Amino acid sequence: MVFSSTIFLFLFLPIIILGNFLLNQKHRNTFLFIGSLFFYFWGEKSLTIIMLCSIVINYFSGIGIAYLQQQKRAVKPLLAIAIIANLSFLLYYKYFDFFLDNISYFGFKSAFEDSEIILPIGISFFTFQGISYLIDLHRKDVTCQKNIIHLGLYISFFPQLIAGPIIRYHDIASELKSRVITKNLFAEGLERFIRGLAKKVIIANSLALIADQTFDIDPTNLPTAVAWLGIICYTLQIYFDFSGYSDMAIGLGKMLGFNFKENFNYPYISKSIKEFWKRWHISLSTWFKDYLYIPLGGNKKGALLTYRNLLIVFFITGFWHGASYNFIFWGLFHGAFLILEKTKGSLIEKLPNSIKHIYVLLVAIVGWVFFRAETFNDAIVYLQHLFTPTTDGNYIPFIYVNNYFVFVLCLAIIFATPVRKVISQKFTPEKFEAIQLISTYGFHFLLLLFSIMELAQSSYNPFIYFRF
């Protein structure tokens, strides 16, 4: 079940919201926990047991860590075992086939090579959430959660379960215990959810059609114009799809009484790759910073070790996104530019802002080619056609270029910048409160109506997080 589906919008979500309002505080977490399990079970069936195992492992590991801390005994051995147990699910379901493919490539045979391992959706997200809880508990940043329903809800909560953001336990610990849903919070959440739905349904899905058509073509048969059209569409698609899901998750959280942190902050307006990663998938960036980069030494042990730490972090960042050499290269590619900015930072800083923006966009676009292409060789050929002018080849994606697509593309370019915030700041509540309320509610109502119409008339609703 995905957020941009009629069964979620018109059946599951109304039941959850109504039940959450009708029940008292004592029973809300249990209700949301059961609802989240049902949400996951709807698509994953028996694989739901993996998430349940994660909950049980982290619950009892947390109890054990708290007990050892109380007894002033060594905690690290249990923490290490618990982290390995969490990662074992991720390594098996997400990377075991990748390992088998590689050993078979070198001529080794395996008894498992004919097996097909189904990847549980969202396993990367709920695994990292469980690990962060245990590490924060070890650091004494949080207290042990002794109610398994509360911890289970933290790990399985449906708004952020399948596409993030990665929620830190300490950010919602107090809200798991007690929360108040105000009229303003619910309205803010509803507006945020509608904007996220529109990002996904109106913009991302429209751009995905051309992006998918382009990347389905043999890259050796790509005219330069088609190659640029395809990668521009994908560059905007992945932003509006991913940030749209994050907006919907944040909105759903507010509607149910939770406040999640922001996950995207207009990354395509960045003037450096360092800034890009402060704005793109913020929850993942901060997770790796706090639990990997800083423990490795960060930038406190000299330039060479800083570069090493950056490459390790971005190698794992790429590999986290999927079991493929393309993802690994994509991560290292970004890591290399971060190192370049550290070594040549003063030169880059002296460039005009317009050149900095172009530099970031080109790095991002080239990186997305590797992220989206099926194979490394396909990505290389795609880039050759991107930067070597050619007019011969397959122009089928241009069939889908019509007035509506141009309109959506323009919207995507405009709203990839903070123009909405700038405009809204011009209308201060003190002077235009009535006008602002009417225009805000009217705009979001029309946005929801148009999104529903798009869902009703189109069967094209891709979900791009299967490999995450």
Secondary structure, DSSP 8 states (H G I E B T S, - for coil): --TTSHHIIIIIHHHHHHHHHHS-HHHHHHHHHHHHHHHHHHHHGGGHHHHHHHHHHHHHHHHHHHHHHHTT---HHHHHHHHHHHHHHHIIIIIHHHHHHHHHHTT---TTTT------TTHHHHHHHHHHHHHHHHTTSS-----HHHHHHHHH-GGGTTT-----HHHHHHHHH-----HHHHHHHHHHHHHHHHIIIIIIHHHHHHHHHHHHS-GGG--HHHHHHHHHHHHHHHHHHHHHHHHHHHHHHHHTT---------GGG-SSHHHHHHHSSHHHHHHHIIIIIHHHTTTSS-HHHHHHHHHHHHHHHHHHH-SSHHHHHHHHHHHHHHHHHHHSHHHHHTS-HHHHHHHHHHHHHHHHHHHHSSSHHHHHHHHHHHHS----S--GGGGG--HHHHHHHHHHHHHTTTHHHHHHHHS-HHHHHHHHHHHHHHHHHHHHHHHHHHHHH--------TT-
